[in-house]
Amino acid sequence: MKTVLGIVMIVCALGLAIAPIFTDCESHGKLLTTADGRSVSMKCHWAGVAEVAAAIPLALAGIYALRSRRKETLRFAGIVGAASGLMAILLPTLLIGTCGSPMMICNILMRPILLAAGILAIVASIALFVTAREPELPAAPAAA
Amino acid sequence: MSLLQLAWKNISGNSLRSWVVALCALVVAAFALFATLLLRGAATSLELATDRLGADIVVVPEGAQTEMEGALLMGVPAHFWMPAENVAKLAAIPGVTAVSPQVYLATLEGASCCSVSQMFMIAYDPQTDFTVRPWLELEVPAGLGLGEVIGGDYISATEPDNGILVYGDQVTLKGNLEPTGTGLDQSLFFTLDTARAIARGSATQAEQPLVIPPDQVSAVLLKAKPGTDLEQLAVEIYRKVPGIYPIQSASLFQSSRTQLNSLLNTVVLVMALIWPLAIVLIGLVYLMAANERRRELGVLRALGATRRFVATSLLAEASLLAFCGASVGAFLAVLAIYLFRRLIMISLGVPFLLPPLGSLALEIGIGLLLAMFSVFLAALLPAIKISRQDPAIAMRE
């Protein structure tokens, strides 16, 4: 179970880090033109960049879920994963946000991918926390 | 040990078999729910959009029918014009009780003078309007004044004091309309006077001026006398006023309705393939499991478990797995349709509106039941077969 959850967390982390590169408005050639004629990145681009900060701890938590067998470590990985998932949701919604028009590519593709990855990361992390068990000890050798 | 505990022990005892069965239930539930939500959401949205339009016939310039549907359904900005004198000509046709012109505009793309890029805007004539006013009655009973706008469900203020920048002019958002799942949700509505004021100011405030050709309108919405044959009236309009095309509200969004029907056929076909395949696969898995566990179940019978108990424990195991798999499937389907609804709208070219919570819960329940029924059906024969086996023979083999 923890292997599947660890893989889900790592896949979500990769999605959080990679998806914005191809799905923000800037990747589709859309930049904001200021009154003085300069082209600047829209805020969806910065939300995408900030997602890396959520993806790294999530990926580490996923690796710990795969490698570790200790209950405390798995539970801690679950907590870190859930916090990272929450951060991944908050960045494009409340903390930085995305572009104003709901029909821009960042709102059609980038935001849903980030939210889906964030939600799945939280669900997987909670499941990891709840299902974390001490490893079964090997059976004692029979007395001679 | 209770029946459920025994079932759970069996599930965790063979994880590969459990994963296969749960995955089949997941796929059946997710696909059935996703398809149902999508098709029902699209149909509801089309009905709402037609109702909201409130006109019996929409008159557009000839050749602009598809553009008009694209604007109303998907919010794609439309640019077409016809002489304003058509309004008087249409009003004079017998059977017509009300006519109201509308002007369709759009904000600039990626320009700092517009808060929202490429937003579809509808300017209406408050003197003759009978389509926008009924929706405004709740939000703005007095109607919209100069510089005031009302937005679709997606529209929100981007500037202080509920402001939105349109061609460098700050207009005040007075409220939002109920969602329809169509392009109307991302459109802005204001009066023709506001449109002209924005156009005047845009010459100096915007990166590009807003041009509203004088004595031109984009479309005319028309209400017919009750009991009038609308088809006959449309023919009459087409004959009497050259260069225009009347669209009856019933035939509006015809391309989307056709698209929806072909989508429905595809979904039925895919479901007709997936469902029996899933049942056969689960049935095979349980048949193999029943053979594999012959001795174990024989011991259970020898210890005093009845045939009924053995069959029920297998079915409880199957139902538990189906419930878990289907719950995850339903969660994923709802999550996907909620988050990716705009992508689906654009990719499939159909509007979409999420159902109310009660209806959604009912559909989720039906999806879960369908998946559980499928797994139950698949596990029924192997369960009966294994329960009928003689324990002594089963244990010896």
Interface residues (C-beta under 8 A of the other chain):
Chain A: K30 L31 L32 T33 T34 A35 C99 G100 S101 P102 M103 M104 N107 I108 L109 R111 P112 L115 A116 I119
Chain B: G75 E109 G110 A111 S112 C113 S115 V116 S117 Q118 M119 Y154 S156 T158 D185 Q186 E207 L335 A336 L339 F340 R342 L343 I346
